[in-house]
Amino acid sequence: MTQAESHSAKRAARGAAGFSLTELLVVVTIVAILATVAYPGYQAQVQSGRRSDAKAELMRLAQYMERVYTEAGCYDAGADMTCGSGSPIATDGDGKMTVDAEGYDFTFSAGPTASGYTIRATPIEDGVQDGDGFLQINELGERTWDENDSDAIDTDAGENDWERG
């Protein structure tokens, strides 16, 4: 085998082992298309997961309020468990509760009074859940979700539960 033939054989072997620029661009394009299609679905699942965390926190807070009622005979027992002394759940100066649910502020939207309360989880403005509508639960266990983000519960729009309509 001559030196030219040897050099040509090496070059052919080296070229067969790599990718051409065209093949690489096709693969990158396919990955980009798949990412574009999959990302909105991923975002929807993340938002749904955060909403589920908020629902769990609302249930936990409602259970706590029921324990307060069982012990004190009212929902507005305050930290000292004396009826009429305020909220048994500590809040900051804005009335927000400290809870572990990303994307929501938790407040009493009504009460607590001796006979009732409504706890609301409101998406933080310009936050990750903004536009998702508030969730709430009351002393009767009624769960509502402002699914269409109209700042009101529309019973005709099916917002009388926590399920997507």
C-alpha positions in Angstrom: 0.0 0.0 0.0 1.4 3.3 -1.0 1.6 6.3 1.3 -1.2 8.1 -0.6 -3.5 5.1 -0.3 -2.8 4.9 3.4 -3.5 8.6 4.0 -6.8 8.3 2.0 -7.9 5.2 4.0 -7.2 7.0 7.3 -9.2 10.0 6.2 -12.2 7.8 5.2 -12.1 6.0 8.5 -11.9 9.3 10.4 -14.9 10.8 8.5 -17.1 7.8 9.1 -16.8 8.1 12.8 -18.2 11.7 13.2 -21.4 13.6 12.5 -21.8 16.0 9.7 -23.0 19.5 10.5 -26.3 18.8 8.7 -27.0 15.8 11.0 -26.1 17.8 14.0 -28.5 20.6 13.0 -31.3 18.2 12.4 -30.9 16.7 15.9 -30.8 20.1 17.5 -33.9 21.2 15.6 -35.8 18.1 16.7 -34.8 18.6 20.4 -35.9 22.3 20.1 -39.3 21.3 18.7 -39.8 18.7 21.5 -38.8 21.2 24.2 -41.2 23.8 22.7 -44.1 21.3 22.8 -43.3 19.8 26.2 -42.5 23.0 28.2 -46.1 24.4 28.5 -47.3 21.0 29.8 -44.5 20.9 32.3 -45.4 24.4 33.5 -49.0 23.4 33.9 -48.0 20.4 36.0 -45.8 22.6 38.2 -48.6 25.1 38.7 -51.0 22.2 39.5 -48.5 20.9 42.1 -48.2 24.2 43.8 -52.0 24.5 43.9 -52.2 21.0 45.5 -49.7 22.2 48.2 -51.9 25.2 48.8 -55.0 22.9 49.2 -53.1 20.8 51.6 -52.1 23.8 53.7 -55.8 25.0 53.7 -56.9 21.6 54.9 -54.2 21.6 57.6 -55.2 25.1 58.8 -58.9 24.1 58.8 -58.2 21.1 60.9 -56.3 23.2 63.3 -59.3 25.6 63.6 -61.5 22.6 64.3 -59.2 21.5 67.1 -59.4 25.1 68.5 -63.2 24.9 68.4 -63.2 21.5 70.1 -61.0 22.8 72.9 -62.4 26.3 73.4 -66.0 26.1 72.0 -65.3 28.9 69.4 -63.1 29.7 66.5 -61.8 33.1 67.7 -60.1 31.7 70.8 -56.8 33.4 70.2 -53.4 32.1 71.5 -54.7 31.9 75.1 -57.8 29.8 74.1 -60.2 32.4 75.4 -63.2 33.0 73.2 -63.3 36.4 71.6 -59.6 37.1 72.0 -58.7 36.9 68.3 -57.1 34.6 65.9 -55.6 31.3 67.1 -53.3 31.3 64.1 -50.5 33.9 64.2 -50.4 36.4 61.4 -48.1 39.3 60.4 -49.0 43.0 60.2 -50.8 42.4 56.9 -52.9 39.5 58.3 -50.8 36.9 56.4 -50.2 33.5 58.0 -46.8 31.9 57.8 -47.2 28.6 55.9 -45.2 26.5 53.6 -46.8 26.7 50.2 -45.0 28.5 47.4 -46.8 31.1 45.4 -49.7 31.9 47.8 -50.5 34.2 50.7 -52.8 32.7 53.3 -55.2 35.0 55.2 -58.6 34.9 57.0 -60.9 36.4 54.4 -63.7 36.2 57.0 -63.3 35.8 60.7 -62.4 34.1 62.8 -65.6 34.8 64.7 -67.0 32.6 67.5 -69.0 30.6 65.0 -67.0 30.7 61.7 -64.1 31.5 59.6 -62.9 31.5 56.0 -59.3 30.9 55.2 -58.1 32.0 51.7 -55.0 31.2 49.7 -54.4 34.0 47.3 -51.8 33.8 44.5 -49.0 36.3 45.1 -49.2 39.1 42.6 -46.6 38.8 39.8 -45.6 35.4 41.4 -45.4 31.9 40.0 -49.2 31.3 40.6 -50.4 34.7 39.5 -53.7 34.4 37.5 -54.6 31.1 39.1 -57.4 32.4 41.2 -57.8 32.1 45.0 -58.7 29.0 46.9 -60.6 29.0 50.2 -62.2 26.8 52.8 -64.6 27.7 55.6 -65.9 26.2 58.9 -68.4 24.0 57.1 -65.7 22.5 55.0 -66.9 24.2 51.8 -64.1 24.4 49.3 -64.1 27.0 46.6 -61.7 28.1 43.9 -61.9 31.2 41.8 -60.9 29.2 38.8 -61.5 31.9 36.2 -59.6 34.5 38.4 -62.5 36.9 38.5 -61.9 37.8 42.1 -65.3 36.3 43.0 -66.8 32.8 43.4 -69.2 32.2 40.6 -71.3 29.2 41.4 -72.7 29.0 37.9 -69.1 28.7 36.7 -68.6 25.6 38.8 -66.3 27.2 41.3 -67.9 25.5 44.3 -65.1 23.0 44.6 -61.3 22.6 44.2 -61.6 20.6 40.9 -60.8 22.0 37.5 -64.0 22.6 35.6 
